[in-house]
């Protein structure tokens, strides 16, 4: 490690010292008692999370892996986003056109990863392998977190003190397209089926079947066939 700022070219390692935060939202909610977290606390936590995500988006960045264990929190309800390993820059339409124009003389088109983020917080467009999604994927995940916080508080106030966040997952799928498409165990029907514990099935059970207007962004034939099978 270099000892002087002007000797960075010879540095063998760079260390980043960051502020210590004792808890993430998952561990905090699992440990806290029902009478210690009020509606006002939830409002403050969500306001701070929205501010953090808004700041990140204003800097042209999308996180793509927002979930309770990636949201740090202290005793003052201050929150921090962490684990930016899956984050990517976000471009609006005009910026994307300029980016692609500059990339190899316009011969290279930007395609985002089609299967990222944790399953329970993965939005439908990523599940369906769409590659031109936007930073709205972070808002979807944040909405899931918000709902689960409210569900957990509700259950704890109903004297279920041992309940944990993993018990109130909003969309608790155990498999996810495109890797787990197939028949249910023991199904002898030759017709293709979708597993009942599929992530998108769990989403549609709560939100309802979607109109063609909501699915016309799809271009991948396999994803279109999958949606047709579900609908």
C-alpha positions in Angstrom: 0.0 0.0 0.0 1.4 3.4 -0.9 2.2 5.8 2.0 2.0 9.0 -0.1 -0.7 10.3 -2.4 1.8 11.0 -5.1 3.0 7.3 -5.0 -0.3 5.8 -6.1 1.1 4.3 -9.2 3.1 1.9 -7.1 0.2 1.0 -4.8 -0.5 -2.7 -4.5 -3.8 -2.3 -2.7 -6.5 0.3 -2.0 -8.5 0.2 1.2 -11.8 1.9 1.6 -12.9 2.8 5.1 -16.7 3.0 5.5 -19.0 3.9 8.3 -20.1 0.9 10.4 -23.9 0.2 10.5 -24.9 -2.5 12.9 -28.0 -3.8 11.3 -29.8 -4.4 8.0 -33.5 -4.1 7.8 -34.1 -7.8 7.7 -32.2 -8.5 11.0 -33.6 -5.4 12.6 -37.2 -6.4 11.9 -36.6 -10.0 13.0 -35.3 -8.9 16.4 -37.5 -5.9 17.2 -40.6 -6.2 19.4 -44.0 -5.2 18.1 -44.3 -2.1 20.4 -41.0 -0.7 19.3 -41.9 0.0 15.7 -44.7 2.4 15.1 -46.4 3.7 11.9 -44.2 6.8 12.2 -41.1 4.7 12.2 -42.2 3.0 9.0 -42.9 6.4 7.4 -39.4 7.7 8.3 -37.7 4.5 7.1 -39.6 4.5 3.8 -39.0 8.2 3.3 -35.3 7.8 3.8 -35.2 4.8 1.5 -37.0 6.7 -1.2 -34.6 9.6 -0.8 -31.6 7.2 -1.1 -33.0 5.6 -4.2 -33.9 9.0 -5.8 -30.4 10.2 -5.2 -29.0 7.1 -6.8 -31.3 7.3 -9.8 -30.5 11.0 -10.2 -26.8 10.0 -10.5 -27.8 7.7 -13.4 -27.4 4.5 -11.5 -29.8 1.6 -10.9 -29.1 -0.9 -8.1 -30.9 -4.0 -9.4 -30.7 -5.9 -6.2 -32.7 -4.0 -3.6 -33.8 -6.4 -0.8 -34.0 -6.1 3.0 -30.5 -7.4 3.7 -29.0 -4.8 1.3 -30.7 -1.9 3.2 -28.7 -0.9 6.3 -30.3 0.9 9.2 -29.3 2.5 12.5 -31.1 3.4 15.7 -32.1 6.8 14.3 -33.9 5.1 11.3 -31.2 6.4 8.9 -30.8 4.1 6.0 -28.0 3.3 3.5 -28.0 1.2 0.4 -25.3 -1.3 0.1 -24.0 -4.1 -2.2 -23.7 -2.4 -5.5 -22.3 -5.5 -7.2 -25.2 -5.7 -9.7 -25.7 -2.0 -10.2 -25.4 -0.5 -13.7 -25.6 3.0 -15.2 -29.1 4.0 -16.4 -29.6 6.0 -19.6 -32.7 7.7 -20.8 -33.7 7.2 -24.5 -31.5 10.0 -25.9 -28.5 9.1 -23.7 -28.8 5.5 -24.7 -28.9 6.4 -28.4 -25.7 8.5 -27.9 -24.0 5.7 -26.0 -24.8 3.1 -28.6 -23.7 5.5 -31.4 -20.3 5.8 -29.7 -19.9 2.1 -29.0 -17.9 0.6 -31.9 -19.4 3.0 -34.4 -23.0 2.1 -33.6 -22.5 -1.6 -34.2 -22.9 -2.6 -30.6 -26.3 -2.4 -28.9 -26.6 -2.2 -25.1 -28.3 -5.2 -23.5 -28.8 -5.5 -19.8 -28.5 -8.8 -18.0 -31.8 -10.6 -18.3 -31.7 -12.6 -15.0 -30.5 -10.6 -12.1 -31.8 -9.5 -8.6 -33.0 -11.7 -5.9 -36.0 -13.8 -6.8 -38.6 -12.5 -4.4 -37.8 -8.9 -5.4 -37.4 -9.5 -9.1 -39.9 -7.5 -11.3 -41.8 -9.1 -14.1 -39.8 -7.5 -16.9 -36.6 -9.1 -15.6 -38.4 -12.4 -15.0 -39.5 -12.4 -18.6 -35.9 -11.8 -19.8 -36.6 -8.3 -21.1 -33.2 -6.6 -21.7 -34.3 -2.9 -22.0 -35.7 -2.3 -18.6 -35.3 0.9 -16.6 -34.5 2.0 -13.1 -38.2 1.2 -12.2 -36.9 -2.3 -11.3 -35.6 -0.7 -8.1 -39.0 0.9 -7.3 -40.7 -2.6 -7.7 -38.3 -4.1 -5.2 -38.7 -1.2 -2.8 -42.5 -1.6 -3.0 -42.1 -5.3 -2.0 -39.9 -4.3 1.0 -42.5 -1.7 2.1 -45.4 -4.2 1.9 -43.4 -6.8 3.9 -42.5 -4.4 6.6 -46.2 -3.6 7.1 -47.2 -7.3 7.0 -44.6 -8.1 9.6 -45.7 -5.4 12.0 -49.3 -6.5 11.6 -48.4 -10.1 12.4 -46.2 -9.0 15.4 -49.0 -6.9 16.8 -51.3 -9.9 16.6 -49.0 -11.5 19.3 -47.0 -13.6 16.8 -43.7 -12.5 18.4 -41.6 -15.2 16.8 -42.5 -14.4 13.3 -39.7 -13.3 11.0 -39.6 -11.3 7.7 -39.1 -14.5 5.7 -42.6 -15.6 6.9 -44.3 -12.6 5.3 -42.7 -12.5 1.8 -45.1 -10.7 -0.5 -44.3 -13.0 -3.6 -42.8 -16.2 -2.1 -41.9 -18.0 -5.3 -39.7 -21.1 -5.1 -38.8 -21.2 -8.7 -38.5 -18.7 -11.5 -38.8 -18.6 -15.3 -36.8 -19.3 -17.4 -34.9 -21.9 -15.4 -37.7 -23.8 -13.8 -40.3 -23.9 -16.6 -41.9 -27.4 -16.7 -44.4 -29.8 -15.3 -45.5 -30.1 -11.7 -44.0 -33.1 -10.0 -46.2 -36.1 -10.8 -48.1 -34.4 -13.7 -48.6 -36.9 -16.5 -50.2 -34.5 -18.9 -48.1 -34.0 -22.0 -49.2 -30.4 -22.3 -46.6 -27.9 -21.0 -47.4 -26.5 -17.6 -46.1 -23.9 -15.2 -45.1 -24.7 -11.7 -47.6 -23.4 -9.1 -44.7 -22.0 -7.0 -43.2 -20.1 -10.0 -42.4 -16.5 -9.1 -44.5 -14.9 -11.8 -47.5 -17.1 -10.8 -47.2 -15.7 -7.2 -47.2 -12.2 -8.5 -50.2 -12.7 -10.7 -52.1 -14.4 -7.8 -51.9 -11.1 -6.0 -52.1 -8.6 -8.8 -54.3 -10.5 -11.2 -53.9 -11.4 -14.8 -52.5 -8.7 -17.0 -53.9 -7.2 -20.2 -52.2 -7.4 -23.6 -51.4 -3.7 -23.1 -49.2 -4.5 -20.1 -47.3 -7.3 -21.9 -46.8 -5.9 -25.4 -43.3 -4.9 -24.5 -42.2 -8.5 -24.8 -40.2 -9.5 -27.9 -38.7 -12.8 -26.8 -40.8 -15.6 -28.3 -40.2 -18.0 -25.3 -41.4 -15.3 -22.9 -44.4 -14.6 -25.0 -45.3 -18.3 -25.1 -44.8 -18.5 -21.3 -47.2 -15.6 -20.7 -49.7 -17.1 -23.1 -49.6 -20.4 -21.1 -50.2 -18.5 -17.9 -53.0 -16.3 -19.2 
